[in-house]
C-alpha cells in the first residue's frame, strides 16, 4: 500500500511511504544488497579490463608511431620521445583526437599524431600562430577572424618543416 500526504490548497500530494509485510521488505532488502555487491564486483572487473585494453591500445599505437617514424639508430631516443608524446597527446580517452578515431587505420592515426607532435614540438609553428594572433590584435580586428591566407602559409611552412625534420632523422633508403 502506498501512503500519500493529502493535497493542500497550495501543494501537490506527496508520497510518504509504502506499507508491506515485513518478510517482503526483508527479502527485498537482501536482494538489493546482493545485487549491489554483484554490481560492485562487476564494476571493479570492468575497470580492470578497460585499463588492460587501454594499455594494450596505447602500446600498439606507440609501436605504430615508432614504425612510421623509422628513425636511424642514433635518433632512437628522440623517436621514443616523439612516439610517447604523440600517444600521450592523441590517445586521451574521450578527447575526440586522432588517436581515438576508428575511421582511419592505425598507421594513418600514428602518422597524423606523430606529424602533429613534431609540428608543435620541433618547429616554430606555435610561435608563428601566436604572432599571427598578436598582429590581428594589434590591427584591432577580431583574433578569430585572422587572414586565412596567412594561416595557410604558416600551415604549409610547418608541413615542409616536418618533412625536412623527418628526412633528417629517418634511416636512409
C-alpha positions, 0 to 999 in steps of 0.5 A: 500500500502506498501512503500519500500526504493529502493535497493542500490548497497550495501543494501537490500530494506527496508520497510518504511511504509504502506499507508491506509485510515485513518478510517482503521488505526483508527479502527485498532488502537482501536482494538489493544488497546482493545485487549491489555487491554483484554490481560492485564486483562487476564494476571493479572487473570492468575497470580492470579490463578497460585499463588492460585494453587501454594499455594494450591500445596505447602500446600498439599505437606507440609501436605504430608511431615508432614504425612510421617514424623509422628513425636511424639508430642514433635518433632512437631516443628522440623517436621514443620521445616523439612516439610517447608524446604523440600517444600521450597527446592523441590517445586521451580517452574521450578527447575526440583526437586522432588517436581515438578515431576508428575511421582511419587505420592505425598507421594513418592515426600514428602518422597524423599524431606523430606529424602533429607532435613534431609540428608543435614540438620541433618547429616554430609553428606555435610561435608563428600562430601566436604572432599571427594572433598578436598582429590581428590584435594589434590591427584591432580586428577580431583574433578569430577572424585572422587572414586565412591566407596567412594561416595557410602559409604558416600551415604549409611552412610547418608541413615542409618543416616536418618533412625536412625534420623527418628526412633528417632523422629517418634511416636512409633508403 
